[in-house]
């Protein structure tokens, strides 16, 4: 699958992204992974020559294409865990065959306690050391990701940097300044419908009572075709939004003016557009982002203070981290311009 962002010039670099799902896998495409790819490319300012899936083994043909470009950029996502991989089956032999620098951009904690309980294993430490030899910085997306990495690699405190996630930055030239309204135009609610769904359903009832809106959408970033869920939402007058293209979700968010839910990248995309957004718990990732970007997790879904919430902490965080992200992307640009 070839991915490109409209109106950007192509340069000699390759990208690995989890957004691309190989035909051999029975897995649902995740719009949030597309958001990461999109924001990463817009921050770099150029389209890659080749894009590959992190969900399949890098075969010799793929490796040859990567080596024909100047640098490989890995855009997200949840790959920081005890057994670190930038692609399925990634090993020392594959790393040896890939000759170009490899830049890890906005990578994040796996979000699962079992997969992250021991810290990076010895092979993973070797990988990270080799990558830093080739490219001087690793961009991680939150404090939890940074602390996990540094606990195993404290000699690299100058090389591993918390840039936050690429999705927090305003790359779409739309900014709504976190305007509060008594009547919103379009409310977006996001849920994770692959598991623990019953615990999330009350949000569908609560959200419209807290944020009055003309229209409301249930945006399913990773649609598992849960007809029961969709019918429940429709009974509450939600429109169901699903698409195979991440760009369609970005267009939806551009037209919205309020968001609440546990899809982290829906939350971050909304914030990047200056849209009031509130994140609800699901796993460790929501907690880590909440700690990093200065916004609380919404544990009490009837909290009246949400209506007048001040997003100053997030704006300060975004401004501070933008300079670090620009430094990181400037190192990539040294290889492709």
C-alpha positions in Angstrom: 0.0 0.0 0.0 1.4 3.4 -1.0 0.6 6.3 1.4 1.1 10.0 0.6 -0.1 13.3 1.9 -1.6 15.7 -0.7 0.4 18.6 -2.0 3.8 17.5 -0.5 6.9 16.9 -2.6 8.4 13.4 -2.5 11.9 12.9 -1.1 14.2 10.0 -0.7 13.1 8.4 2.5 11.0 5.4 3.5 8.4 5.0 6.2 7.2 2.1 8.3 3.7 2.5 9.8 1.2 0.2 11.6 -1.6 1.9 9.6 -1.0 -0.4 6.6 -2.6 -3.8 7.2 -1.3 -6.7 5.1 -3.9 -8.7 3.3 -2.8 -11.9 5.1 -3.8 -10.4 8.5 -7.4 -10.5 9.8 -6.9 -7.2 11.6 -8.9 -3.9 11.5 -7.3 -0.8 10.2 -6.9 1.9 12.9 -7.6 5.5 12.0 -5.4 6.6 14.9 -2.3 5.0 13.2 -3.2 7.0 10.1 -3.3 10.2 12.2 0.2 9.5 13.4 1.4 8.9 9.8 -0.3 12.0 8.5 1.0 14.3 11.2 4.5 12.9 11.0 4.7 13.5 7.3 3.3 17.0 7.6 5.9 17.8 10.3 8.7 16.5 8.1 7.2 18.4 5.2 7.7 15.9 2.5 6.2 12.6 1.3 8.2 9.4 1.5 9.2 7.5 -1.6 8.1 4.2 -0.1 5.7 3.2 2.8 5.7 -0.2 4.4 3.7 -2.0 7.1 5.1 -2.6 10.6 2.8 -5.6 10.8 4.8 -7.9 8.4 8.4 -9.1 8.1 10.8 -7.0 6.2 11.8 -9.3 3.3 14.8 -8.8 1.0 12.8 -6.9 -1.6 11.5 -4.5 1.0 14.9 -4.1 2.5 16.4 -3.3 -0.9 13.8 -0.6 -1.5 14.5 0.9 2.0 18.3 0.9 1.2 17.7 2.7 -2.0 16.5 5.7 0.0 18.4 7.9 2.5 16.7 7.1 5.8 13.9 5.0 7.2 11.4 6.7 9.5 9.2 4.6 11.9 6.0 6.6 12.6 4.5 5.3 15.9 2.9 3.5 17.5 2.7 1.2 20.6 6.1 -0.6 20.1 7.9 0.1 23.3 7.8 -3.1 25.3 10.2 -5.7 26.8 10.6 -7.3 23.4 11.1 -4.3 21.2 10.3 -4.5 17.5 9.9 -1.9 14.7 8.3 -4.5 12.5 7.1 -8.1 12.8 10.0 -10.5 13.3 12.5 -7.7 13.5 15.9 -9.2 14.4 19.7 -8.7 14.3 19.9 -10.1 10.8 17.3 -7.7 9.4 18.9 -4.8 11.2 22.3 -5.7 9.7 20.7 -5.8 6.2 19.1 -2.4 6.6 22.0 -0.1 5.9 20.4 3.4 6.2 19.8 5.4 9.4 16.5 4.5 11.2 14.6 7.4 12.9 12.0 6.4 15.5 9.3 9.1 15.5 6.7 9.4 18.2 6.9 5.8 19.4 5.0 4.8 22.5 4.5 2.5 25.4 2.7 -0.7 24.6 0.1 0.0 27.2 0.0 -3.5 28.6 1.5 -4.4 32.0 2.3 -8.0 31.1 4.4 -7.0 28.0 6.3 -4.3 29.9 6.9 -5.7 33.3 10.6 -6.5 33.0 12.1 -3.6 31.0 13.8 -4.0 27.6 15.5 -7.4 27.1 19.1 -7.6 26.0 18.3 -7.9 22.3 16.1 -4.9 22.5 18.9 -2.9 24.2 21.2 -3.9 21.4 18.7 -2.7 18.8 18.3 0.7 20.5 22.1 1.1 20.8 22.6 0.3 17.1 19.8 2.7 16.1 21.3 5.6 18.1 24.7 4.9 16.4 23.0 5.5 13.1 20.6 8.3 14.0 21.2 10.4 17.2 17.7 10.8 18.5 14.7 8.7 19.4 11.4 10.5 19.7 9.0 9.1 22.3 5.4 10.3 22.8 4.9 10.6 26.5 6.5 10.6 30.0 5.6 6.9 30.5 7.3 5.9 27.3 10.4 8.0 28.2 10.7 6.6 31.7 10.4 3.0 30.5 13.2 3.5 27.9 15.5 5.4 30.3 15.1 2.8 33.0 16.8 0.3 30.7 19.0 2.7 28.8 20.1 5.4 31.3 23.2 6.1 29.3 21.1 7.6 26.5 19.3 10.4 28.4 20.5 12.9 25.8 19.4 10.7 22.8 15.9 9.7 23.9 13.6 12.7 23.9 10.0 13.2 24.7 8.6 15.1 21.7 5.0 14.1 22.5 3.0 12.4 19.8 3.1 14.0 16.3 -0.7 14.2 16.5 -0.7 16.9 19.1 0.7 19.5 16.8 -1.4 21.7 14.5 -0.6 20.6 11.0 -4.1 21.2 9.4 -4.2 25.1 9.4 -7.5 25.0 11.4 -7.6 26.2 15.0 -10.8 26.7 17.0 -9.2 28.1 20.2 -11.0 25.7 22.5 -14.3 27.7 22.2 -16.9 26.8 24.8 -20.5 26.8 23.6 -24.0 26.3 25.0 -24.9 24.4 21.8 -22.2 22.7 19.8 -22.5 21.8 16.2 -20.9 18.3 16.1 -20.1 16.1 19.1 -17.8 13.2 18.6 -17.7 10.3 21.0 -15.0 7.6 20.6 -15.0 4.1 22.2 -12.8 1.1 21.9 -15.2 -1.6 20.7 -12.8 -4.6 20.7 -13.1 -5.2 24.4 -14.6 -4.0 27.8 -17.5 -2.4 25.8 -20.1 -2.6 28.6 -17.9 -0.4 30.8 -17.8 2.2 28.1 -21.5 2.4 27.0 -22.6 4.8 29.8 -20.5 7.5 28.0 -22.9 7.4 25.0 -25.7 8.5 27.4 -23.7 10.9 29.4 -21.9 12.9 26.6 -25.0 14.6 25.1 -26.2 15.7 28.6 -22.9 17.4 29.3 -22.3 18.8 25.8 -25.4 19.8 24.1 -25.0 19.5 20.3 -27.0 19.7 17.1 -25.4 16.4 15.8 -23.5 13.7 17.5 -21.3 11.0 16.0 -19.9 7.7 17.3 -16.6 7.5 15.5 -15.3 4.0 15.4 -11.5 4.3 14.7 -11.2 0.5 14.4 -14.5 -0.8 13.3 -15.3 -4.3 14.4 -18.7 -4.2 12.8 -20.4 -4.5 16.2 -24.1 -4.1 15.0 -25.4 -4.3 18.6 -23.3 -1.3 19.6 -24.2 0.6 16.5 -27.9 0.0 17.0 -27.6 1.1 20.7 -25.9 4.3 19.6 -28.5 4.9 16.8 -31.3 4.6 19.4 -29.6 7.6 21.2 -29.6 9.5 17.9 -25.9 9.1 17.1 -24.7 8.9 13.5 -22.2 6.1 13.1 -19.0 7.1 11.4 -16.7 4.4 9.9 -14.3 4.5 7.0 -11.3 2.7 5.6 -9.5 6.0 5.1 -7.9 7.9 7.9 -8.3 11.1 5.9 -12.1 10.8 6.2 -11.8 10.8 10.0 -9.6 13.9 9.9 -12.3 15.6 7.8 -14.8 14.6 10.4 -12.8 16.1 13.3 -12.2 19.3 11.3 -16.0 19.8 11.3 -16.5 19.0 15.0 -16.3 21.3 17.9 -16.3 18.9 20.9 -14.9 15.4 21.6 -14.9 13.0 24.5 -13.8 9.3 24.6 -10.9 6.9 25.0 -9.4 6.9 21.5 -6.2 8.6 22.3 -5.5 9.9 18.8 -9.0 11.2 18.4 -8.4 13.1 21.6 -5.0 14.4 20.4 -6.3 15.3 16.9 -9.1 17.3 18.5 -6.7 19.2 20.8 -4.4 19.9 17.8 -7.4 21.6 16.1 -8.2 23.7 19.2 -11.3 21.7 19.9 -12.3 21.0 23.6 -11.6 17.3 24.2 -11.7 15.0 27.2 -10.1 11.6 27.5 -11.6 8.7 29.4 -9.7 5.7 30.8 -9.2 2.4 29.0 -5.6 1.2 29.5 -2.2 2.5 30.5 -1.8 4.7 27.4 -4.6 7.2 28.4 -3.0 7.5 31.8 0.5 8.2 30.3 -0.9 10.9 27.9 -2.9 12.5 30.7 0.3 12.8 32.8 2.2 14.2 29.8 0.0 16.8 28.3 -1.4 18.3 31.5 -5.0 17.2 31.1 -7.0 15.0 33.5 -8.6 11.7 32.7 -12.3 11.9 33.1 -13.2 9.3 35.8 -16.4 11.0 36.9 -18.6 11.3 33.8 -21.0 13.7 35.5 -18.3 16.3 36.4 -19.8 19.7 35.8 -16.4 21.4 35.7 -15.8 20.0 32.2 -18.0 22.6 30.6 -15.7 25.4 31.6 -12.4 23.5 31.5 -9.2 25.6 30.9 -6.8 24.1 28.3 -3.9 26.4 29.3 -1.8 23.5 30.5 -2.1 21.7 27.2 -1.3 24.8 25.1 1.8 25.3 27.2 2.8 21.7 26.7 2.2 21.9 23.0 4.3 25.0 22.6 7.2 23.7 24.7 7.3 20.3 22.9 7.1 21.8 19.4 10.6 23.1 19.6 11.9 19.6 20.6 9.9 18.0 17.7 11.3 20.5 15.2 14.8 19.7 16.4 14.1 16.0 15.8 12.6 16.5 12.3 15.6 18.8 11.4 17.8 15.7 12.0 15.7 13.8 9.5 15.8 16.6 7.0 19.6 16.6 7.1 19.4 13.2 5.4 16.7 13.9 2.7 17.4 17.5 1.6 
